[in-house]
C-alpha cells in the first residue's frame, strides 16, 4: 500500500468511551483499518490501561501503545453536564459511539441512544458489556473472566486433574470486542440502506458462547458433557505435544487418515496404520494414550530441527510452541511482516503485531502508537467542533477537560 492510498474505513468517525479492554479493542480493530477513533478519557487518570501490563518503561504500560494505536485522545469528565454536552457535540459529527459501561450509565448521563438519535439519527451505538443490555443479569458488573466462565470456555480449558484454567490472555474481552466490530460494520452497512442507526449489543458471555462449537447440541441431543482434556482433543489422535532429544516440545497433528498414514511411513512403522487399534479415526481416538506413547518414543530420537524437517517434508502438520522470542527470529513472521516496528516518542523503537486480516487492495495500517492523555484536545475541540480558545481554556480550568 502506498502512502497516498486510502484506508478502507477512513470515512468513519468513532467516538470511543469506556476503558480497559473490551470496548477499546473494538476501537483498535476499527482504527487499524482507517476509522478515526476519538477516544474520550477521564481528564485526571485517563484509561486505566495506561498503567496495565507487567512491564513498564518510562512510567507507562507497554500494553497502552498497542490497544490505543491509531487513536486520538481527548479528555472530558462525563459526570458533568459540560462533559456530557461535549459528547453530544461530537456525536453530531460521528458515525459510531462505542462504549463499554455497565448498562444504564449512558442513560443516567442523558446520553441514551434515543436521545443521541435526536441529534444524529444515523448514529450506530455499539455497547460492549458482560451480560448484554437486557435480561436479569444485565445490571451486574461483568469482567471478561466471568463471561468466559458463563459462556462455557473456562470449564473446558486446562488439565482434567485441575480446576478450570485461564487461557493466558483476556480472551472473553477480545472476543466480545471482535464481535462488536463485526456488528458495527454490519450496522453501518444497514445505515447506508435505511438511513437509521441502531444499537449493537455485544455481550462477553455470548461472544464466548459463539465459539463453543457443537457444545450445545451435544448436550441437548446426546447428553454429552465436554470436559477438560489438557493438550489433546477428545477422541482425536494423534494430536498432542511430543518430546525431542534436545528438550523441545513439538506439536504434531496427524489425526486425519491420510496424514496418519504419512506419519507411520516417516516413523518406519507402516504397520501402525493397519493395526485395528489405529486403523480408523475413531479407533485412534479410543486408543489415544497407547498411540501417543508410541509416537513419543519415536520423537525422542531426534532434535527438534531434524524432527520438524522430516515432518514438514512429508506433509505432516507440526510446529514448535512459540514464545515471543521465537516470533522475533522466525522467518515466516519476518516475511509476512507479522511483527512491525514503530517509533514511540518516549520509548524509541517499539515492536507490536501488525494489522490482521490482510486485505490485498485496501489493507489496514498502524499509523500511530497510543497517544498521550488529551493529546488531541485542541485538534478535536477547536478544529472539529469549532470551539474558540476561551471556551477550551474555560473547560480546562474547570477540570472538565
C-alpha positions in Angstrom: 0.0 0.0 0.0 1.4 3.4 -0.9 1.2 6.3 1.5 -1.4 8.0 -0.7 -3.8 5.0 -0.8 -7.0 5.5 1.2 -7.7 3.2 4.1 -11.0 1.3 3.8 -12.7 2.8 6.9 -11.2 6.3 6.7 -14.7 7.7 6.1 -15.9 6.6 9.6 -15.6 8.6 12.8 -15.9 6.7 16.0 -16.3 8.3 19.5 -14.8 5.8 21.9 -16.0 6.0 25.5 -15.3 3.4 28.2 -11.9 1.9 29.2 -9.8 -1.2 29.8 -10.1 -3.8 27.1 -13.5 -4.9 25.7 -14.6 -1.6 24.2 -11.1 -0.2 23.4 -10.1 -3.4 21.5 -13.1 -2.9 19.3 -11.9 0.7 18.6 -8.4 -0.6 17.9 -9.8 -3.0 15.3 -11.8 -0.3 13.5 -8.9 2.1 13.8 -6.5 -0.4 12.2 -8.5 -0.1 9.0 -8.6 3.7 9.0 -11.5 4.8 11.1 -10.9 8.0 13.0 -11.1 6.9 16.6 -11.6 9.8 19.1 -11.0 8.3 22.5 -12.6 10.2 25.3 -10.8 9.8 28.7 -11.1 11.0 32.2 -9.1 14.2 32.5 -7.3 13.1 35.7 -6.3 9.4 35.3 -7.3 8.6 31.7 -7.9 5.0 30.7 -6.5 2.6 33.4 -5.0 0.7 30.5 -2.3 3.3 30.5 -1.0 1.7 33.7 -1.8 -2.0 33.0 0.7 -4.6 31.9 3.6 -6.5 33.6 6.5 -4.5 32.1 6.6 -0.7 32.2 9.0 1.7 30.5 9.2 5.4 31.1 6.3 5.1 33.6 3.8 3.8 31.1 2.3 0.4 30.2 3.6 -1.4 27.2 0.0 -2.5 26.5 -1.2 1.0 26.0 0.7 1.8 22.8 -1.0 -1.3 21.2 -4.6 -1.0 22.4 -4.6 2.7 21.8 -2.8 2.7 18.4 -4.3 4.7 15.6 -6.4 6.7 18.2 -6.8 10.3 19.2 -7.1 11.2 22.9 -9.4 13.9 24.2 -10.4 14.4 27.8 -13.8 15.1 29.3 -15.4 14.5 32.7 -18.6 12.6 31.6 -20.1 13.0 35.1 -20.6 16.7 34.5 -23.2 18.4 32.3 -20.4 20.2 30.4 -18.6 16.9 29.6 -21.9 15.3 28.5 -22.5 18.3 26.2 -19.2 17.7 24.6 -20.2 14.2 23.8 -23.5 15.4 22.2 -21.5 17.8 20.0 -19.1 15.1 19.0 -22.0 12.7 18.2 -23.4 15.2 15.8 -20.3 14.7 13.7 -19.7 11.0 14.2 -20.9 7.7 12.7 -20.4 5.5 15.8 -20.5 5.8 19.6 -18.6 3.0 21.2 -18.9 2.3 25.0 -18.4 -0.5 27.5 -20.0 0.9 30.6 -22.4 -1.0 32.8 -26.0 -0.8 31.2 -27.8 2.3 32.3 -24.7 4.5 32.6 -25.3 6.4 29.4 -28.9 6.8 30.3 -28.0 8.4 33.7 -25.9 10.9 31.9 -28.6 11.9 29.5 -26.8 10.1 26.6 -29.2 7.3 25.9 -29.3 6.1 22.3 -32.8 7.5 21.9 -31.5 11.0 22.9 -28.5 10.7 20.7 -30.6 9.8 17.7 -32.4 13.1 18.1 -29.0 14.7 17.4 -27.8 12.2 14.7 -30.4 9.6 13.5 -27.7 7.7 11.6 -25.6 7.1 14.7 -24.6 3.5 15.5 -24.3 2.9 19.2 -22.0 0.0 19.9 -22.3 -1.3 23.5 -20.0 -4.0 25.0 -20.9 -5.5 28.4 -20.6 -8.6 30.4 -24.2 -9.8 30.0 -25.8 -7.6 27.4 -28.2 -4.7 27.7 -31.3 -6.8 28.7 -32.0 -9.8 30.9 -31.9 -10.4 34.7 -28.1 -10.2 34.8 -27.7 -7.0 32.7 -27.0 -4.7 35.7 -24.3 -6.9 37.1 -20.6 -6.0 36.8 -19.2 -8.3 34.2 -15.5 -8.7 33.5 -14.1 -10.9 30.8 -13.2 -13.8 33.2 -16.8 -14.1 34.3 -18.0 -14.1 30.7 -15.5 -16.8 29.8 -16.9 -18.9 32.7 -20.5 -18.3 31.9 -20.0 -18.8 28.2 -18.5 -22.3 28.7 -14.9 -21.7 27.9 -13.4 -21.9 31.3 -14.9 -25.3 32.1 -13.2 -27.0 29.1 -9.8 -25.2 29.5 -7.0 -26.9 31.3 -6.0 -30.3 32.5 -8.7 -32.7 33.8 -6.9 -33.2 37.0 -7.0 -29.5 38.0 -9.7 -26.8 38.3 -10.6 -24.9 35.1 -7.8 -22.8 33.8 -7.4 -19.4 32.2 -6.3 -19.2 28.6 -3.4 -16.8 29.4 -4.9 -13.8 27.6 -8.1 -11.7 28.0 -9.9 -13.9 25.5 -13.5 -13.1 26.6 -13.0 -9.3 26.3 -11.2 -9.7 22.9 -14.0 -11.9 21.5 -16.7 -9.5 22.6 -14.7 -6.6 21.0 -14.3 -8.6 17.8 -18.0 -9.3 17.5 -18.7 -5.7 18.4 -16.5 -4.6 15.5 -18.3 -7.0 13.2 -21.7 -5.8 14.4 -20.6 -2.2 14.0 -19.7 -2.7 10.3 -23.0 -4.6 9.7 -24.9 -1.7 11.3 -23.0 0.9 9.2 -24.0 -1.1 6.1 -27.6 -1.0 7.3 -27.4 2.7 7.8 -26.5 3.0 4.1 -29.7 1.3 3.2 -32.1 2.7 5.8 -30.6 5.9 7.0 -31.2 4.8 10.6 -28.8 3.9 13.3 -29.2 1.2 15.8 -27.7 -0.4 18.9 -25.0 -3.1 18.6 -25.3 -5.2 21.8 -22.2 -7.3 22.3 -22.1 -9.4 25.5 -19.0 -11.1 26.6 -20.6 -14.3 27.6 -22.4 -14.6 24.3 -19.2 -13.9 22.3 -17.6 -16.8 24.2 -20.7 -19.0 23.7 -20.4 -18.3 19.9 -17.0 -20.0 19.9 -18.1 -23.2 21.7 -18.6 -25.2 18.5 -21.2 -28.0 19.0 -21.2 -27.9 22.8 -24.9 -27.0 23.0 -26.4 -29.7 20.7 -24.0 -32.3 22.0 -25.7 -31.9 25.4 -29.2 -31.4 24.1 -29.3 -34.3 21.7 -26.8 -36.8 23.2 -26.4 -35.7 26.8 -22.6 -35.4 26.2 -20.7 -33.0 28.6 -17.4 -31.8 27.2 -14.7 -32.0 29.8 -11.2 -30.6 30.1 -8.7 -32.6 28.1 -5.4 -30.8 28.6 -3.2 -30.8 25.5 -5.3 -33.2 23.5 -8.6 -33.1 21.6 -11.1 -35.7 22.9 -11.2 -38.7 20.6 -8.8 -37.1 18.1 -5.4 -38.7 17.8 -2.6 -38.2 17.2 -2.8 -34.5 18.1 -0.6 -33.7 21.0 2.7 -32.3 22.2 5.7 -34.7 21.9 9.2 -34.6 23.4 12.5 -34.3 21.4 16.1 -35.3 22.2 17.1 -31.7 22.8 14.2 -31.0 25.2 12.0 -29.0 22.9 8.2 -29.5 22.7 6.8 -30.2 19.2 3.1 -30.3 18.4 2.1 -32.9 15.9 -1.5 -33.0 14.4 -1.7 -36.1 12.3 -5.3 -37.3 13.1 -6.6 -37.4 9.5 -6.4 -40.9 8.0 -4.1 -39.9 5.1 -1.9 -37.8 7.3 -1.6 -40.5 9.8 -0.5 -42.8 7.1 2.3 -40.5 6.1 3.4 -40.2 9.7 3.7 -44.0 10.0 5.9 -44.1 6.9 8.2 -41.4 8.4 8.4 -43.4 11.6 9.2 -46.6 9.6 6.3 -48.2 11.3 3.7 -48.6 8.4 2.1 -51.5 10.2 0.5 -49.0 12.6 -2.0 -47.8 10.0 -3.4 -51.3 9.7 -3.3 -52.1 13.4 -7.0 -52.5 14.4 -6.4 -50.1 17.3 -5.3 -47.3 15.0 -6.8 -48.1 11.6 -9.6 -45.5 11.7 -10.2 -42.1 13.2 -12.4 -43.5 16.0 -10.0 -46.3 16.7 -7.1 -43.9 17.2 -9.3 -41.8 19.4 -10.2 -44.7 21.6 -6.5 -45.7 22.0 -5.0 -42.3 22.3 -2.7 -42.9 25.2 -1.2 -46.0 23.6 -0.6 -44.2 20.3 0.8 -41.1 22.0 3.4 -43.2 23.8 4.5 -44.9 20.6 4.9 -41.6 18.8 6.7 -40.1 21.8 9.2 -43.0 21.8 10.0 -42.1 18.2 10.2 -38.3 18.5 12.7 -38.6 21.4 15.3 -39.9 19.0 15.6 -36.6 17.2 16.5 -33.0 17.9 13.6 -30.6 17.2 15.0 -29.2 13.9 15.6 -32.6 12.5 12.2 -33.9 13.6 10.4 -30.9 12.1 12.3 -31.2 8.8 11.2 -34.8 8.5 7.5 -34.0 9.3 7.3 -30.9 7.1 9.0 -32.6 4.1 6.4 -35.4 4.2 3.3 -33.2 4.7 2.6 -33.8 8.4 1.4 -30.7 10.3 3.8 -29.9 13.1 5.4 -27.0 14.8 7.0 -25.5 17.9 5.2 -24.0 20.8 6.2 -20.3 20.1 7.0 -17.7 22.7 7.6 -14.1 21.9 11.3 -14.5 21.4 10.6 -17.3 18.9 8.4 -15.0 16.9 11.1 -12.4 16.5 13.5 -14.9 15.0 11.1 -16.8 12.8 11.5 -16.3 9.0 7.8 -16.7 8.3 6.9 -13.9 10.7 9.5 -11.8 9.1 8.5 -12.5 5.5 4.8 -11.6 6.2 5.7 -8.7 8.5 3.5 -10.1 11.2 5.5 -8.0 13.7 6.1 -4.3 12.9 8.3 -1.7 14.4 7.2 1.8 15.1 8.9 4.8 16.8 7.5 5.8 20.2 8.3 9.3 21.4 9.5 8.2 24.8 10.4 4.5 24.4 12.0 4.7 20.9 11.6 1.6 18.6 8.6 -0.4 19.7 7.5 -3.7 18.3 3.9 -4.9 18.1 1.7 -7.2 16.0 0.6 -6.0 12.6 -3.0 -5.4 11.3 -5.0 -8.6 10.6 -6.6 -9.8 8.5 -4.7 -8.8 5.4 -6.6 -7.2 2.5 -4.9 -7.3 -0.9 -6.2 -4.0 -2.2 -7.1 -1.9 0.9 -5.0 -3.2 3.8 -5.1 -1.6 7.2 -2.1 0.1 8.7 -0.7 1.1 12.1 -0.1 4.8 11.8 0.5 5.9 15.4 1.1 4.4 18.8 -1.2 5.2 21.7 -1.5 8.9 22.3 -0.7 10.9 25.5 -3.6 11.9 27.7 -5.5 14.7 26.0 -3.0 14.9 23.2 -5.7 15.8 20.6 -7.9 18.2 22.7 -7.1 21.2 20.6 -7.4 19.4 17.3 -10.8 18.0 18.1 -12.4 20.7 20.3 -11.1 23.6 18.2 -10.7 22.1 14.8 -13.7 19.6 14.7 -16.1 21.3 17.0 -15.1 24.9 16.2 -14.7 26.0 19.8 -12.7 29.2 20.5 -9.6 29.5 22.7 -11.6 31.0 25.5 -14.1 28.2 25.7 -11.5 25.5 25.6 -9.4 27.3 28.3 -12.5 27.6 30.5 -13.2 23.9 30.3 -9.6 23.2 31.2 -9.5 25.5 34.1 -12.7 24.0 35.5 -11.3 20.4 35.2 -13.9 19.4 32.6 -11.1 18.5 30.1 
